[in-house]
């Protein structure tokens, strides 16, 4: 096996620490898919932590994100990446500092797809940092959610096709990611406002964002209809079901769903 046992354990450990939504469905995947999706998630999480960092200034975030994007366009040079991030090693989390490890962890044959998608995401994030996340219109919201979440859907579609030829609609894959992301935006709206950021277009109310999220989650339902491989279908259904239940909870005034609700949803889907 190309990937050492220690790296595999590290990857799954960091995944558990960083993902509330995807850790469980990733652990339910068969070995090759598990390694691939875990690697992909960690690569994207590495740059997401830079974009979301509380103490890095905007100029530094832009520099790190765009530089990382550029490094990912060619065969990844981990020495160059370490030179880039070392000045910030006391601020950046482990998942960001070890981007090179997550690329190494990826199985042969799909690495380029993952690094290309991560590069595009990093460049898009750098652009939105520069714009101070000013979401003024639906077009802005579509663009932002494409880079931070829709790309995840596209990358997953690439992985499914590589794995066993499963073909899915890339536009519906983008909607899948958007749906999950807008549930997060609704959940974190108050926290975002405290740091002076709003992801809701100028002429929209919170209710409009609920409608936008539901529309995209409905398209996510269409997305999974093309998937016949049970293991992939199981993976896709869990985050979607959790997002729908969270949206319902938010609409009723709750902050999030309980751990028991999460476990019940996961068990129900596993037993279908």
Secondary structure, 3 states (H helix, E strand, C coil): CCCCHHHHHHHHHHHHHHCCCCHHHHHCCCHHHHHHHHHHHHHHHHHHHHHCCCCCCHHHHHHHHHHHHHHHCCCCCHHHHHHHHHCCCCCCCHHHHCHHHHHHHCCCCCHHHHHHHHHHHHHHHHHHHHCCCCCCCHHHHHHHHHHHHHHHHHHHHHHHHHHHCCCCCHHHHHHHHHHHHHHHHHHCHHHHHHCCCCCCCCCCCHHHHHHHHHHHHHHHHHHHCCCCCHHHHHHHHHHHHHHHHHHHHHHCCCCCCCHHHHHHHHHHHHCC
